[in-house]
Amino acid sequence: MDITVIPTDDGKVWNLTDLLGRPMGRITEVSAKQFTIHPDGHALETMVGIDHRPYTSLDAALAAIEKHTRGVCRHHSGEDQP
C-alpha cells in the first residue's frame, strides 16, 4: 500500500493518507528524535502489529511503515497543487 506523507503547519505532525486521500493516521514528533506512529482510519487493519515505538527520525518511522505494509511512503510538499 502506498501512503502519502503530508506535513502539518507546525512541523511536528505528518498526516498519512492513501493514494485516494483517505486518512491512514499520523506520525508525531513527541520530542527530539522521538517519532511515534499513530495508525487511524483505513490503516487500523493494514497496520495491525506495527511497532508504534518512538523512532529516532521521521525517515526511520516511514521505513517501518514501508516494511510493514510492503508499500512506499511519498512526501507531499504541496507544490504540485494548482
C-alpha positions, 0 to 999 in steps of 0.5 A: 500500500502506498501512503502519502506523507503530508506535513502539518503547519507546525512541523511536528505532525505528518498526516498519512493518507492513501493514494485516494486521500483517505486518512491512514493516521499520523506520525508525531514528533513527541520530542527530539528524535522521538517519532511515534506512529499513530495508525487511524482510519483505513490503516487500523487493519493494514497496520495491525502489529506495527511497532508504534515505538518512538523512532529516532527520525521521521525517515526511520518511522516511514521505513517501518511503515514501508516494511510493514505494509510492503508499500512506499511512503511519498512526501507531499510538499504541496507544490504540485497543487494548482 
